[in-house]
Amino acid sequence: VVPINSKTTSITIAMSDADAACYIAKESGRNKIHIYKQGDEDIATRHGEMTWVNRIQYALNNDRFVLMTQSIASARDIENGPMHFEILIRMLDDDDNMISPGQFLPAAERYNLSPEIDRWVVTNTFKWLSENKGQLQALDLCSINLSGNTLSDDGFSDFLLQQFVSYRIPSEKICFEITETSAISNIDIAQRFIHSFSNELRCKFSLDDFGTGLSSFAYLKSMPVDFIKIDGQFVRDITSDPIDMAMVRSINEIGQIMGKKTIAEFVENEKILNQLKLIGIDYVQGYHISRPRPLSQLGKKDIRDFEKAK
């Protein structure tokens, strides 16, 4: 409900506010209404998200996204481990400055644009790997994030199979990261997807942001993943918070018993790294290990370094 009175500046704005109010009411449940008030923060948030929707669609249509990589290193041998990295995404603004995913992905999730973004990431990652044979040969594992909306997309599995065929990417070199929240929200779909691509194509899977749910360990038993990526909120304060320390240790122990490798993210300094080594974490990721950099900068030096490690 949006009142039209002497304070209404234009019909266009009133209609836009009414549209936003309808979305808010719909998300609140059945038979709900949302009454607009001057300075309505919910409406303002919705308008902000709609602005991002337009920017995301423009970026998709005009290749205004950039692929970044961040190394995932062996905790036992940071410098000489296998070549394993995660693909990250950034958006370019009008001045070619990079916009972090935390600014646009929430709107992409809400308005179901994340499957389109994930398709863009898969296609452009596979394309780059197919054009850079040396990097592809040296690569041990490339991790690509998939959203919950993408898992529920009926056409995504066929699309993904076609990309593997078109670009001739060895499927065993690709790992898909799915957040714990997304996996639990779509547990049947997630299980089918993982079983299909791990059994038939030998793709790897990682359960991201693990430990955020109240029933994390219970669901882990039913998730046939290869890696558990421990949520960074438990890792960043591990040297000062005994509860975080206990959480990380417990997740690692359960993971080892179940035959799953553990990855700790948000490794920001040497103290955190040393503590994770003592616990027995398998892999580490974070600014102390390496900062994100464009995929296009993964060059010959990286190949030589990783070839020496083999």
N, C-alpha and C positions, 0 to 999 in steps of 0.2 A: 504494500500500500504506500503510495507516494502522493502526498497532498499537492494540489495545484492552487496557489494563492498569490498574493502580492509579492512574495519573496521568490517566486519561480522566475528564473532569468530567461529560460528558453524551453520550448517544448522538447527539443532534442535532448537536452540534459535531463529533463524530467523522464523521458522515455528510457534513457540510459540507466537512470537510477531505478526505475521500475523493473527493468530487465535484471539488474543486479539483485534487487530485493526478491524477485521470483526465484533466482538460483539459491539464495540464502535460505528462503522458506522451504524450498524443495529438499535441501540438504538437512534441514532440521527434523524431517520426518513427515509422515502423512498428516493432512489436515492442519498444517501449520501456516502461519502468516508472518511476514516481517514488515513492520511499520517503519518507514523512513523518518529519521529525525535530522535536524540540522547538525552537521558535524558527525554524521554516522560513520564510525570507524570501520564497521563491517563493509559498508558500501564502498568506502575509500579503498579498502584492501581489495575488494572485488574489481574495482576499476583499474587498480594497479596491475592485477593479474591479467586483465583483458589487454592491457597495453603490452604485456609480455607475450601474450598469445600472438598478437600481430607481428611482434619482432621475431618470434620463433619461426613463424610461417615465412617471413621474409628471408631469414637466415637459411632455412631449408631450401627455398627456391633459388637462392643466389650464392650458395656455398659460403656462407658467412660463419661457418663453424671451423674450428681448428682441432686436430687430434694431437693430444699430448701423451707422453709416456712417463711412468714413474717405476723405477726398478723395485722388484721384490727379490731381496737377496737372502742367501743362505745365512742363517745366524751363526753358523760355525765357521764360515769363510766368506766374509763380506766381499772381498776383492776378487775372488777367483771362483765363485759359484757359477751355476748355469745361467744363461741369458733368459731371464723371466721378467716381464714388465706388464703393468696394467695400463690399458688405454683409458685416458681421461678426455673430457671434452671442454672446450671453451667457445664462447661466442664472441665475434668481433663487432664492436660498435662502429659508428660512422667514421670515427677517427682511427680505426684499426687497433683500438685498445681492447685487451682481452677481458671478457666478463666471466666471472666464476659461475659454475653450474648451480651453486646455492641460490643464485639470484633468479634463474629462469626455469630450473627443473621443477620446483613446486607447482608453478603454473602449468607446465607441460604435463605433469601427472594429473592435476585436477581436470584439465580439459582434454585428456586422452591424446596428447600429442607425443607422448614418450615413445610409442611404437614407431612413429615416423623418425624420431631422433635416433632410436636404436638401429633402425634400418640404415640410416645414413652412416652411422658409425661402423656397422658391419661392412657395408659396401666399400667405404673409403679405406678402412683398415685392410681388408682383403686386397683391394686394388693396389695399395702401396706395397704390401708384402709381395704380391705377384710381380711387381715391377722392380723389386730389390731382392734379387735371388740370393745374394750373399748374406744379407740380414736374415732372410727366411731360413736359409740352411743353418746358420749359427743359432737361430732361435730355439730355445727349449720350450717356452710356453708364453703365450700372449693372452692376457685376461681381458675380457670384454664384459661390461656391465649390462644386465638386462633388467628392465623394470617389471613390476607386477602386471601392469597393463599389457606389456608385450607378451608375457607368458599366456595371457588370456586372449590374445589376438589369434583368431582362427587361421589366418593365412601366414603367420610368421614361420612356422616349421617348414612349410614348402618353400618360402622365400629363402630361408637359411640354407636348406639343401641345395637350392639352385646357385647360391653364392659360392658354396664349396666347389661345386662342379665348374662354374664359370671361371673362377680364378685359380682353380687347381691348388687350393690350400690344403696341406696335410692336416686333417681334422684333429689328429692327436696333439698338434701344437697349439690348439685353441682351448682356453678355459673360460667358461661363462660364470660370472659372478652374479648371484641372486641374493638380495638382502633377506635376512631372517624374517623380517616383517612381511615382505612380499611372498615368501615361500609359505609361511603359515596361513596367510590370507587366501592363498590359492593352492592349498596343499595337494589336492588331487591332481590339478593341472601341472603343478611343479614336479610332482613325482613322475608323471607320465612323460613330461618333456625331458627330464634328466635321464630316465631309463632309456628313452628312445635314442637320444644323441650320445649317451655314454656306451650303450651296448652295440649300436649299429655303426657309429662313427668313431668311437673311442675318444670323444671329447672329454675334457675334464670339467669339474664343477666345484665352485667355491661358495660356501654359505657366508655372506658378508654381514658385517655389523653384528656378529654373534654375541649373545648374552643380554640383549635388550629386552627380550620377552620373559614373561614370568614362568613359562613352561619350556624354556630353551632346550634343556637336556632331554625332555620327553619327546619333543619333536625331532631332535637330532637322530634318534634311533631309526626313524622312518625316512630320513633323507639320505639317499645314496650319493653323497658328495665326497670329493677327494680332499678338499681343504676346508678348514674352519678359520675364517678371518675374525679375530677377536675385536670387538668394538673398541674404538680408540678411547672412549671415555674411561675405560678401565686401565688402559695402558699409560696414558699421559701422566697419571699421578701414582704410578706403581711404586716409586721409590719413597713416597711419603705417606701413602694411605694403605694401611694393612688390609682393609676390606678389598680394595682393588687388587692388591697382591694375591689375596686368597682366591678371588674370582678368576684371575688369569691363570693361576696355578691349577685350579680345579678344572677349568676348560681344557687346559693343555693335557692334564692327566686323563680326562675322559676321552679326549680326542685320540690320544696315543693308544688307549685300550681298544677303541673302535677302529683303529687302523687308519685314522685320518691325520693328515699333516696340519700343523697349526701355523697361522700367520698373524703376527702382531703389527697393527698399523699405528700411526702417530708416534713413531720412534723418533723423538726430537733431540736426544742428546746421548752422550756416552754412558751416563749412569743408567738410563733406562735400558739401553742395549745390553749392558753387562748383567743387569738383573734378569733380563729375558733369557740370556744365555744360561744363567744359573738354573732357571726354571726348566729349561730344555725346549724352549720354543724352536720350531723348525725354520721359519722364515720371518724376515722383518722388512718393514716398509715405513718410510717417513722421511722428513727433511734431513735428518742426520745421515740417512743412507744415500738419498739423492733427491733433488728437487725435480718437480715436473718440467719437462722440456718438450718441444715439438717433436712429433714422430719423424718429421723430415730431417731432423738433425741427428738421427741415429745412423752414424756413418761408419766408414771403414775402420776407424780406430776401435770402435766398439766390437767389431767383428774380430779384429786381431786379439783384443783383450780376452774375449770369451773363448776364442779358439785355443789360446794358451792354457785356459783353465780346464779344457777337456782332457 
